[in-house]
């Protein structure tokens, strides 16, 4: 897997969109040490490492990243419905 490999789906965050493995790795690099110790981020990082080694885990890695972003308040708010 390479840094331009797309995630299973795009994640719209506050200020950016995470589209690729490279985007996810950069995002992890910007986390504070405290954030990296939070369980949701530890799971997301571990799952991403698994996806880099084995592509079949890419969907799981995207979902765990989405969960960590949501729990950290980093996901953008969904648009208002009709």
Secondary structure, 3 states (H helix, E strand, C coil): CCCCCEEEEEEEECCEEEEEHHHHHHHHHCCCHHHHHCHHHHHHHHHHHHHHHCHHHHHHHHHHHHHHHHHCCCECCCCCCC
